[in-house]
Amino acid sequence: MTVTAGTIDGGSGLTNTDAASKKVGFRTLNHYPNFGVRTGMLLLVVVSSIVLWYQYYVPTSVAPLLLPHFHMSFTYYVTLIIIANIAGVIAALAGGLADKVGRANIVVGGLLVVAVVQTFVLPNASSKFMLGVGLALVGLFEGVVLVATPALVRDFTPQLGRASAMGFWTLGPVAGVLTASLVGTHTLSATSTDWQREFLISGIAGFAVFVLSAVLLKELSPRLRDQLMVSLRDRELVELKAKGLDIEKATQNPWGQMFKFEILASALAVSVMLIIFYTASGFYPVYISTSFHQGLANVQPFTLSQANGIDTWIWAADCLALVIFGVLSDLAKVRKPFMLIGALGALSMMVVSIGITGNESTGYYEIVGVNVALFAFLGMAYSTWMASFTETVEARNPALVATGLAIWGALLRAVVALSLLALPHVVSSAGPIVDNQSYLQYAPKVLNIEAKDGPLVKIVQDNQALFTKLSSYKNQSDIPLPLILQAVKAAGSISTLEKINAIKPDLEYLQTYGPPLLKLQSEANSAPHQWQNWFWICFGGILIFIPLIFLMKGRWNPAAAKRDEDEHEQFVQSELVRLRGASTV
């Protein structure tokens, strides 16, 4: 088992290390920190990640207010999110520079820029174009930090505790969605239109974490972080070898060293597995509120508030699963069985979810149960994958972990952008339903006005000029006979005409809101089937993930993993004896 990224060369000096350390200034730790310092650093990184993801998801939490304010269509808004993710692709690749310039300053700088954008740029956006510019800036800098934060987690965590730490780090996107949802729930009333306040709140939170990070966040020196550390018992060996590590040689041709099949395939595998996560984080309220009833005319069983309540259950379960299964993976000393079980469990729950979609008899807690299980299995797979992926990168070169994570971050953002581009075409009902939210309040009154010969809204729509003229007469006795006969013919029967005459006050509703609502009803009726089609695509993403597990670093059998640990311990002890002896010569 390789322990260092370079060679031991007592005459190499400290020139490379000193130059690299100057780039991160006072943040550099030249000795591996104790438990308290490491825990503090990891906690700060996790909090930074959560706040950044919270800021990233604020637009989603206020989208129903942003669209009418800027006169944006749903398609235009999705396009802005796609552009933000494309910016994230570029930024994630740039995040690979963290192997050269360090991680901590990237995190601190990213926190500052995003806080400024959230506080001053987005709340004051004067047009949808300026809103898009602000969202792209957030995507750009959040993408850089997406690479730097897990790199810091890896640096401060030996492999034998890596899944637990990564479980906490992966709380970032999940807890970020949950925070945006909870803050919006408690600060936005049913009639509120103050979407600017949500950005301001997130901006203030960002500034608070920026100040903490600017003062407290540290990172390991390049000579320490560029080595492989299996357990804390390696600490003395890592520090001894740090003096002779050739940083410049270890980090030459970083992209050439990291563009390897197992790294690229693994990064792509988890990205497509997470299509369902990004679907849920951006579109589940629309899915839930449109897929469990038949037509807009019926009373919807789930309000937007209830849909957000289901979301809260989902993300809370996901958060717990990320941490619990990370800890269990470290105790078992294996990752792959957890990834496989998590993926298979998620596949089975996807099938159940597809089966209940469109069933109006499905209850609130049935939807909660299915989705809690689905995202708990995804959490099991994801936190253990993050640990295994960093170990797979370390097997190639522990000095280029940030570069490997940059490949993952760029592929993840690219897959998200492509899935967002595809979703409105597969679920074509989402756009019209979201774009016409203002009409939905009239749906029960207009679409439930029925007649023996069919919905009155359809009769009035087909003969709009006739019934507009008919409603202009204050007294029925004043209506000319030819007009009455024409109206009876259009209505299909005298009883239907009598119903139309009886609802003259509602004719305005019928004429104004009937046509768009009829179109919306058609879209709503097709929504469940369209969502089922999309979920089959998500199913395929999880299916692709499974065979690519086998390419990753790590054992399947805990007993074999324990033997590897024992062999590594023997190697460490022999190296310590050799280096201690050499140091006395």
C-alpha positions in Angstrom: 0.0 0.0 0.0 1.5 3.4 -1.1 1.7 5.9 1.7 3.2 9.0 0.0 2.6 10.8 -3.2 6.3 11.5 -3.8 9.7 10.1 -2.8 11.7 10.6 0.3 14.6 12.9 -0.5 16.3 14.5 2.4 18.1 16.9 0.2 15.0 18.3 -1.6 14.7 21.1 1.0 11.6 23.1 1.8 11.4 25.5 -1.2 8.3 23.9 -2.8 6.5 23.7 0.5 7.3 27.2 1.5 6.1 28.6 -1.8 2.8 26.6 -1.6 2.3 27.6 2.0 2.6 31.3 1.3 -0.4 31.0 -1.0 -2.7 30.2 1.9 -0.8 32.4 4.4 -1.6 32.0 8.1 -4.1 29.2 7.4 -1.4 26.6 6.9 -1.1 23.9 9.6 2.4 22.3 9.5 1.5 19.6 12.0 -1.4 17.2 11.8 -4.0 18.6 14.3 -5.5 16.9 17.3 -9.0 15.7 17.5 -10.5 18.9 18.8 -9.0 21.1 16.0 -9.9 18.6 13.3 -13.5 18.3 14.6 -13.8 22.1 14.7 -12.4 22.4 11.1 -14.8 19.7 9.8 -17.8 21.3 11.6 -16.9 24.7 10.0 -16.6 23.1 6.5 -20.0 21.3 6.9 -21.7 24.5 8.1 -20.2 26.4 5.2 -21.4 23.8 2.8 -24.9 23.9 4.2 -25.1 27.7 4.0 -23.9 27.8 0.4 -26.4 25.1 -0.7 -29.2 27.0 1.3 -28.3 30.1 -0.7 -28.2 28.1 -3.9 -31.8 26.8 -3.3 -33.4 30.1 -2.2 -34.6 30.8 -5.8 -36.4 27.5 -5.8 -38.2 28.3 -2.6 -39.5 31.7 -4.0 -40.0 30.6 -7.6 -43.8 31.1 -7.5 -43.1 34.7 -6.6 -40.2 35.3 -9.0 -42.1 34.2 -12.1 -45.0 36.6 -11.9 -42.8 39.5 -10.6 -40.4 39.3 -13.6 -43.1 38.1 -16.0 -41.1 34.9 -16.6 -42.3 31.7 -18.1 -41.5 28.5 -16.4 -39.2 27.6 -19.3 -37.3 30.8 -19.0 -36.8 30.2 -15.3 -35.5 26.7 -15.9 -33.2 28.1 -18.6 -31.7 30.4 -15.9 -31.1 27.5 -13.6 -29.4 25.6 -16.5 -27.1 28.5 -17.2 -26.2 28.6 -13.5 -25.3 24.9 -13.6 -23.2 25.4 -16.7 -21.3 28.1 -14.9 -20.9 25.6 -12.1 -19.3 23.1 -14.6 -16.6 25.7 -15.5 -16.1 26.6 -11.8 -15.8 23.0 -10.7 -13.0 22.4 -13.1 -11.3 25.6 -11.9 -11.7 24.1 -8.4 -9.0 21.7 -9.3 -6.6 24.5 -8.6 -7.1 23.8 -4.9 -4.3 21.3 -5.2 -2.0 24.1 -6.2 -3.2 27.1 -4.2 -4.9 25.5 -1.2 -8.5 24.9 -0.2 -9.3 27.3 2.7 -9.0 30.6 0.8 -11.2 29.3 -2.0 -13.9 28.5 0.6 -13.6 31.8 2.3 -13.6 33.8 -1.0 -16.6 31.8 -2.3 -18.6 32.5 0.9 -17.9 36.2 0.6 -18.9 36.5 -3.1 -22.1 34.5 -2.7 -23.1 36.5 0.4 -22.6 39.7 -1.5 -24.7 38.5 -4.5 -27.5 37.2 -2.2 -27.6 40.4 -0.2 -27.1 43.1 -2.7 -27.4 41.8 -6.3 -30.4 39.4 -6.4 -32.8 41.4 -4.1 -32.2 44.5 -6.3 -32.4 42.8 -9.7 -34.4 45.1 -12.0 -35.0 42.6 -14.7 -35.1 38.9 -15.3 -31.8 39.3 -17.2 -30.1 40.7 -14.1 -31.7 38.0 -12.0 -30.1 35.5 -14.4 -26.7 37.2 -14.0 -27.0 36.9 -10.2 -27.9 33.3 -10.3 -25.0 32.5 -12.7 -22.6 34.2 -10.3 -23.9 32.1 -7.4 -23.6 28.9 -9.6 -20.1 29.9 -10.6 -18.7 30.5 -7.1 -20.7 27.7 -5.4 -19.3 25.3 -8.0 -15.7 26.2 -7.0 -16.5 25.6 -3.3 -18.2 22.4 -4.2 -14.8 21.0 -5.0 -12.8 22.7 -2.2 -15.0 21.7 0.8 -14.9 17.9 0.2 -11.2 18.2 -0.4 -10.9 19.7 3.1 -13.0 17.0 4.6 -10.7 14.4 3.0 -7.6 16.2 4.2 -8.7 16.2 7.8 -10.1 12.6 7.8 -8.1 9.4 7.5 -9.7 6.7 5.3 -11.0 4.7 8.3 -13.2 7.6 9.3 -13.9 9.0 5.9 -17.5 7.8 5.3 -18.7 9.3 8.6 -17.1 12.6 7.7 -18.4 12.5 4.1 -21.8 11.7 5.5 -21.8 15.0 7.4 -20.4 16.8 4.3 -23.1 15.5 2.1 -25.6 17.0 4.5 -24.8 20.3 2.6 -27.2 20.0 -0.4 -29.9 18.1 1.5 -29.8 20.3 4.6 -29.6 23.3 2.2 -32.8 22.4 0.6 -34.4 21.8 3.9 -33.2 25.1 5.3 -34.5 27.1 2.3 -37.9 25.3 2.7 -38.1 25.9 6.4 -37.1 29.5 6.3 -39.6 30.2 3.5 -42.3 28.4 5.5 -41.8 30.6 8.5 -41.1 33.9 6.8 -43.5 33.9 3.9 -47.3 34.1 4.5 -49.9 32.9 2.0 -50.3 36.4 0.7 -46.7 37.6 0.9 -44.9 38.8 -2.2 -41.7 39.8 -0.5 -39.3 37.4 -2.2 -36.4 39.9 -1.7 -36.4 39.2 2.0 -35.5 35.5 1.4 -32.4 36.4 -0.4 -31.5 39.0 2.3 -31.9 36.4 5.1 -29.6 33.9 3.2 -27.1 36.7 2.5 -26.9 37.6 6.2 -26.4 33.9 7.1 -23.6 33.8 4.4 -21.8 36.8 5.9 -21.9 35.3 9.4 -20.3 32.0 8.2 -17.8 34.0 6.1 -16.6 35.9 9.1 -16.2 32.6 11.1 -14.3 31.0 8.2 -12.1 34.0 7.6 -11.0 33.9 11.2 -10.9 30.2 12.0 -10.6 28.0 8.9 -7.2 26.3 8.5 -5.9 23.7 6.2 -3.0 21.2 6.1 0.3 22.1 4.5 0.8 20.6 1.0 3.4 18.2 2.4 0.9 16.8 4.9 -2.3 16.7 2.8 -0.5 15.2 -0.3 0.0 11.9 1.4 -2.3 8.9 2.0 -3.5 8.6 5.6 -5.3 5.4 6.4 -5.7 5.8 10.1 -4.7 8.3 12.8 -1.8 5.9 13.7 -0.2 7.1 10.4 0.2 10.6 11.8 3.9 10.3 12.9 4.9 8.6 9.6 3.1 11.3 7.5 4.8 14.1 9.4 8.2 12.4 9.0 7.8 11.9 5.3 6.5 15.4 4.8 10.0 16.8 5.0 11.1 14.9 1.9 8.0 15.1 -0.2 8.5 16.6 -3.7 5.3 18.6 -4.1 6.1 19.9 -7.6 6.8 16.5 -9.0 3.7 14.9 -7.3 1.3 17.5 -8.9 2.7 17.6 -12.4 0.2 17.0 -15.3 -2.8 16.9 -12.9 -5.5 16.4 -15.5 -3.5 13.6 -17.2 -3.1 11.8 -13.9 -6.8 12.1 -13.0 -8.5 11.5 -16.4 -8.7 7.8 -15.7 -11.5 5.5 -16.6 -12.4 4.5 -13.0 -12.5 8.1 -11.9 -14.5 9.4 -14.9 -17.0 6.4 -14.8 -17.5 6.7 -11.0 -18.2 10.4 -11.2 -20.6 10.0 -14.0 -22.3 7.1 -12.2 -23.2 9.0 -9.1 -24.2 12.1 -11.2 -26.9 10.1 -13.0 -28.0 8.4 -9.8 -28.7 11.8 -8.3 -31.0 12.9 -11.1 -33.9 12.0 -8.8 -32.4 14.1 -6.0 -32.3 17.2 -8.2 -35.7 16.5 -9.5 -37.1 16.4 -6.0 -35.2 19.4 -4.8 -36.5 21.5 -7.6 -39.9 20.1 -8.7 -41.4 17.8 -6.1 -44.1 20.4 -4.9 -45.3 20.6 -8.5 -45.2 16.8 -8.9 -47.1 16.2 -5.6 -49.7 18.9 -6.2 -50.5 17.8 -9.7 -50.2 14.0 -9.7 -52.6 12.7 -7.1 -56.0 13.9 -8.5 -58.0 13.6 -11.7 -58.4 17.1 -13.2 -58.3 20.6 -11.7 -62.1 20.5 -11.1 -61.7 18.1 -8.2 -60.6 19.3 -4.9 -56.8 18.8 -4.7 -55.9 16.5 -1.8 -52.5 18.1 -1.3 -52.0 21.8 -1.0 -48.7 23.5 -1.7 -48.1 23.6 2.1 -48.7 19.9 2.4 -46.4 19.2 -0.6 -43.7 21.2 1.2 -44.5 19.1 4.4 -43.8 15.9 2.4 -40.5 17.5 1.3 -39.5 18.2 4.9 -40.0 14.5 5.7 -37.9 13.5 2.7 -34.9 15.7 3.5 -35.0 14.9 7.2 -34.8 11.2 6.4 -32.1 11.8 3.8 -30.0 13.8 6.3 -30.2 11.0 8.9 -29.4 8.3 6.4 -26.3 10.1 5.1 -24.8 10.2 8.6 -26.0 6.9 10.0 -24.8 4.8 7.0 -21.5 6.7 6.9 -20.8 5.7 10.5 -21.9 2.1 9.8 -19.6 2.0 6.8 -16.6 3.1 8.9 -17.4 0.5 11.5 -17.7 -2.3 8.9 -14.6 -0.9 7.0 -16.3 -1.4 3.7 -18.2 0.9 1.3 -19.3 -1.1 -1.7 -22.0 -3.3 0.1 -23.7 -0.1 1.3 -23.6 1.4 -2.1 -25.1 -1.7 -3.7 -27.8 -2.1 -1.1 -28.6 1.6 -1.2 -28.9 1.5 -5.0 -31.1 -1.7 -5.1 -33.3 -0.3 -2.4 -33.7 3.0 -4.2 -34.6 1.1 -7.4 -37.3 -0.9 -5.7 -38.8 2.3 -4.1 -38.7 4.1 -7.5 -40.9 1.3 -8.9 -43.3 1.8 -5.9 -43.3 5.6 -6.4 -44.1 5.2 -10.1 -46.9 2.9 -9.2 -48.6 5.3 -6.8 -48.2 8.3 -9.0 -51.6 9.3 -10.4 -53.6 7.3 -7.9 -56.0 9.8 -6.3 -56.6 7.4 -3.4 -53.0 7.6 -2.3 -52.8 9.1 1.2 -50.4 11.8 2.5 -48.4 9.4 4.7 -48.3 6.7 2.0 -46.4 9.3 -0.2 -44.3 10.2 2.8 -43.4 6.6 3.5 -42.4 5.7 0.0 -40.3 8.8 -0.5 -38.6 8.6 2.9 -37.5 5.0 2.1 -36.4 6.1 -1.4 -34.2 8.9 -0.2 -32.9 7.0 2.8 -31.6 4.4 0.4 -30.1 7.1 -1.8 -28.4 8.6 1.3 -26.9 5.2 2.1 -25.4 5.0 -1.4 -24.2 8.6 -1.7 -22.3 9.1 1.6 -20.4 5.8 1.2 -19.8 6.6 -2.5 -18.1 10.0 -1.5 -15.8 8.1 0.8 -15.0 5.5 -1.8 -14.5 8.0 -4.5 -11.9 10.0 -2.6 -10.1 6.7 -1.8 -10.2 5.8 -5.5 -8.6 9.2 -6.4 -6.0 8.7 -3.6 -5.1 5.3 -5.1 -4.0 7.3 -8.2 -2.3 10.2 -6.4 -3.2 11.6 -3.0 -1.7 14.9 -4.0 -4.4 15.5 -6.6 -7.6 14.9 -4.6 -9.0 18.3 -5.5 -8.4 17.7 -9.2 -10.3 14.4 -9.0 -13.1 16.1 -7.1 -13.1 18.8 -9.8 -13.9 16.1 -12.4 -16.7 14.9 -10.3 -18.1 18.4 -9.7 -18.0 19.3 -13.4 -19.7 16.1 -14.5 -22.4 16.5 -11.7 -23.2 20.0 -12.8 -23.3 19.0 -16.5 -25.7 16.1 -15.8 -27.9 18.4 -13.7 -28.0 20.9 -16.6 -28.9 18.3 -19.2 -31.6 16.8 -16.9 -33.1 20.2 -16.4 -33.1 20.8 -20.1 -34.9 17.5 -20.7 -37.4 17.6 -17.9 -39.8 20.2 -19.4 -40.0 18.2 -22.6 -40.8 14.9 -20.8 -43.1 16.6 -18.2 -44.6 19.1 -20.6 -47.5 19.8 -18.2 -45.2 21.4 -15.6 -44.7 24.6 -17.6 -48.4 25.4 -18.3 -49.4 24.6 -14.8 -46.7 26.7 -13.2 -47.2 29.6 -15.7 -51.0 29.7 -15.0 -51.1 29.5 -11.2 -53.2 32.6 -11.1 -56.1 30.8 -12.9 -56.1 27.8 -10.5 -58.1 29.6 -7.8 -61.0 29.7 -10.2 -60.8 26.0 -11.2 -63.3 24.5 -8.8 -66.0 27.2 -9.4 -65.6 27.2 -13.2 -65.0 23.6 -14.0 -67.5 22.2 -11.6 -70.4 24.0 -13.2 -71.9 20.9 -14.9 -74.9 20.3 -17.1 -76.6 17.1 -18.3 -75.1 17.6 -21.8 -71.6 18.4 -20.6 -69.6 21.0 -18.7 -71.2 24.5 -19.1 -67.7 26.0 -19.5 -67.3 24.0 -22.7 -70.7 25.0 -24.1 -70.2 28.7 -23.3 -66.6 28.6 -24.7 -67.9 27.1 -28.0 -70.6 29.8 -28.3 -69.0 32.7 -26.5 -70.4 35.5 -28.6 -74.0 34.0 -28.3 -73.9 33.8 -24.6 -72.3 37.1 -24.1 -75.2 38.6 -26.0 -77.7 36.5 -24.1 -76.3 37.7 -20.7 -76.8 41.3 -21.8 -80.6 41.1 -21.2 -81.5 41.9 -17.7 -84.9 40.2 -17.9 -85.4 36.8 -19.6 -88.7 38.0 -21.1 -86.9 40.6 -23.1 -84.8 38.0 -25.0 -85.9 37.7 -28.6 -87.4 34.3 -29.6 -84.8 33.6 -32.4 -82.0 34.2 -29.9 -83.6 31.9 -27.4 -84.0 29.1 -30.0 -80.4 29.6 -31.1 -79.3 29.3 -27.4 -81.4 26.2 -26.9 -79.8 24.6 -29.9 -76.3 25.5 -28.7 -77.0 24.3 -25.2 -78.5 21.0 -26.4 -81.6 21.2 -24.3 -84.0 23.6 -22.6 -82.8 22.4 -19.1 -79.2 23.3 -20.0 -80.3 26.7 -21.2 -82.2 27.2 -18.0 -79.0 26.4 -16.0 -77.0 28.8 -18.1 -79.6 31.6 -17.5 -79.6 30.7 -13.8 -75.8 31.4 -13.5 -75.6 34.7 -15.3 -73.3 36.1 -12.6 -71.0 33.2 -13.4 -70.9 33.8 -17.1 -68.0 36.2 -16.6 -66.1 33.4 -15.0 -67.0 31.0 -17.8 -66.0 33.4 -20.5 -62.8 34.8 -18.9 -61.3 31.8 -17.2 -63.0 28.9 -19.0 -60.6 28.6 -22.0 -57.3 28.7 -20.1 -58.7 26.4 -17.4 -59.9 23.8 -19.9 -56.4 23.8 -21.4 -54.9 23.5 -17.9 -57.3 20.6 -17.1 -56.0 18.7 -20.1 -52.4 19.3 -18.9 -53.2 18.3 -15.3 -54.8 15.0 -16.5 -51.7 14.1 -18.4 -49.3 15.1 -15.6 -49.2 11.8 -13.7 -48.3 9.8 -16.8 -45.6 12.3 -17.7 -44.1 12.2 -14.3 -44.1 8.4 -14.4 -42.1 8.6 -17.7 -39.6 10.9 -16.0 -39.2 8.7 -13.0 -38.3 5.8 -15.3 -35.4 8.0 -16.6 -34.4 8.5 -12.9 -34.7 4.7 -12.5 -32.3 4.3 -15.4 -29.8 6.6 -13.7 -29.7 4.5 -10.5 -29.4 1.3 -12.7 -26.3 2.7 -14.4 -24.7 3.4 -11.0 -24.7 -0.2 -9.9 -22.2 -1.9 -12.3 -19.8 1.0 -11.9 -19.5 0.4 -8.2 -17.2 -2.5 -9.1 -14.6 -0.1 -10.6 -14.1 1.8 -7.3 -11.4 1.3 -4.6 -12.3 -0.8 -1.6 -13.3 -4.2 -0.4 -16.6 -6.0 -0.3 -15.8 -8.2 2.6 -15.2 -6.6 6.1 -12.8 -9.5 7.0 -10.6 -8.7 3.9 -10.7 -5.0 4.8 -9.5 -5.8 8.3 -6.6 -7.9 6.9 -5.6 -4.9 4.7 -5.7 -2.6 7.8 -3.5 -5.0 9.7 -1.0 -5.2 6.8 -0.9 -1.5 6.5 -0.3 -1.2 10.3 2.7 -3.5 9.9 4.0 -1.4 7.0 3.7 1.8 9.0 5.6 0.4 11.9 8.4 -0.9 9.7 8.6 2.5 8.0 8.7 4.3 11.3 11.6 2.1 12.5 13.5 2.8 9.2 12.9 6.5 9.3 13.7 6.9 13.0 16.9 5.0 12.5 17.8 7.1 9.5 17.2 10.3 11.5 19.8 9.2 14.1 22.5 8.6 11.6 
